[in-house]
Amino acid sequence: MKQASQLAALGGSRTIPEGFIKPWPPIDDIDREYVLNSLNSNSHAFGPNCVALEKEFAAWNGNRYAITTNSGTAALHMAVAACGCSAGDEVIVPAYSWSSSATCVLHHNCLPVFVDIDWESMNIDVDKIEAAITEKTKAIIVVHLHGLAVNMEKVLALAGKYHLKVIEDACQAHGATFQGKKVGLWGNCAAFSFNQNKCLCSGEGGMLVTDDENIYQAARMVWSFGETRTPVESRDYHAYALGWMYRNNDLTAAFGRSQLTKLDYYLKVQKENAGILLEELKGIPGLILPVEPAGYQHNWYNFTVRVDARASNYQGNPEEFREKVMLALQAEGVPVGIYQRFILPQMTVFQARNAYGHGCPWECVHARKIFYDGHAFPVAERHARNHFGMTYPLRVPNGPEVAKKIGEAFRKVFDNLPAVFRIPLNQK
């Protein structure tokens, strides 16, 4: 076999040279100006850049109110609290997501109730939500996973029928739309993340958005020590309710503001690059591509694929096949990885049912008895066994040449599956 066609994992030449894929996020003079102006000021806690970021992000997304936080997780907890969820209440969440999508429920002494996902979209299966609703259900958390929106019309119809609040976990979904309307505008409130790997990066940070003044005021109390006045107002330092300290800081907010000025361009490039890669990968047997159904606009935060071991004539464990394909792609220079190996109900905190000690919140006198069968969500389990993806390669400053090179590497790997089967799993 010629070295050019031989897999790099087995001694051949790699498809994508070192340094060909550029890191995220790109830093330019706009970022330096905003951050240095903050650094040279005398406001390094919650400062003027925090106030400005709230106004600018609310305007960008189309919301009336926004509260900048130190993380997307904090924003999610604030949303649960602000929607009136309390001890023993149940909140419906997807069985597959990042852990914060469910642990935010525990943070306010409430209980998550899991619903399986839809295979095609990788999001919560909206047709299975109604069966999970009980007299204790208070809210539904929908996660727009990997940047693809949930069918919000169906979710809101259920919420209206059962008088439930809807919280959008939009941490990965900046700019994604359903029926032409941005995520974060559908539910009672929404949470965004500005973590290092998010489409809007400020290192760490997040934002709660809402159009409901009551939710806004309740969320602010959770955000700042249970107080009723913000740090830019005349504070009386009196705690009126249970509160945390989830505020952002001026330096982080300055970085977020500078990146926000470029977000529309970032999302445009991501969509273009994803379209190129989808075309490059079309028709590869055994490779299941992500979808963008009619009426949806994906933001392509993650480009997530699944592999079909049987369609690829691999007779062993499907997870082994997934690992071998990933090793082959990584050796070719494609930075693929696994987003989340475990479905949420299988995680220890839910299996142990002991988040706070003494069995709380599950043993709370206000709670219904809930136990989690880790194998009651077959679609989520199948997804967890077969998926992998990538985050940075399709983003600015990378362009079409990177998307095409990644496609070339995928085709090389899938054109040489018998060789992929021989890759040892202990190979680094």
DAKA-V928365 format. One record per backbone hydrogen bond with DSSP energy under -0.5 kcal/mol. NH is the residue of the N-H (numbers start at 0). CO is the residue of the C=O. Records with the same first field share a line. If there is no record, write none. Layout:
NH=CO ; CO
This chain:
4=1
5=1
9=6
10=7
11=6
12=2
15=331
16=14
19=16
21=19
31=27
32=28
33=29
34=30
35=31
36=32
37=33
38=34
39=35
40=37
43=41
46=44
49=46
50=46
51=47
52=48
53=49
54=50
55=51
56=52
57=53
58=54
59=55
60=56
61=57
62=57
64=209
66=207
68=205
69=245
74=70
75=71
76=72
77=73
78=74
79=75
80=76
81=77
82=78
83=80
84=79
87=108
88=85
89=135
90=110
91=138
92=112
94=114
100=97
101=98
102=98
103=99
104=101
105=101
106=102
107=104
108=105
109=104
110=88
112=90
114=92
117=122
121=117
124=115
125=123
127=124
128=125
131=128
132=129
136=133
137=89
138=89
139=164
140=91
141=139 ; 166
143=141 ; 168
144=142
146=143
147=144
148=146
151=149
154=150
155=151
156=152
157=153
158=154
159=155
160=156
161=157
162=158
163=158
164=137
166=139
167=188
168=141 ; 166
169=167 ; 190
172=169
175=172
176=296
177=180
178=294
180=177
182=175
184=181
187=165
188=165
189=208
190=167
191=206
192=170
193=204
195=202
197=194
200=198
201=193
203=201
204=69
205=68
206=191
207=66
208=189
209=64
210=187
212=210
215=211
216=212
217=213
218=214
219=215
220=216
221=217
222=218
223=219
224=243
225=220
226=223
232=229
234=232
239=225 ; 237
240=225
243=221
245=222
247=67
249=44
252=248
253=249
254=250
255=251
256=252
257=253
258=254
259=255
260=256
261=258
262=259
265=261
266=262
267=263
268=264
269=265
270=266
271=267
272=268
273=269
274=270
275=271
276=272
277=273
278=274
279=275
280=276
281=277
283=280
284=282
286=283
287=285 ; 305
288=286
295=292
296=176
298=146
300=145
301=145
302=389
303=301
304=387
305=287
306=385
307=285
308=306
311=307
312=309
313=308
314=312
319=316
320=316
321=317
322=318
323=319
324=320
325=321
326=322
327=323
328=324
329=325
330=326
331=327
332=329
333=328
334=332
335=333
336=388
338=336
343=94
345=342
346=343
349=346
350=346
351=347
352=348
353=348
354=359
355=359
359=356
361=358
362=358
363=360
366=363
372=370
373=371
375=372
380=376
381=377
382=378
383=379
384=380
385=381 ; 382
386=382
387=304
388=336
389=302
394=391
397=394
401=398
402=398
403=399
404=400
405=401
406=402
407=403
408=404
409=405
410=406
411=407
412=408
413=409
414=410
415=412
416=413
418=415
419=415
420=416
421=418
422=419
426=423
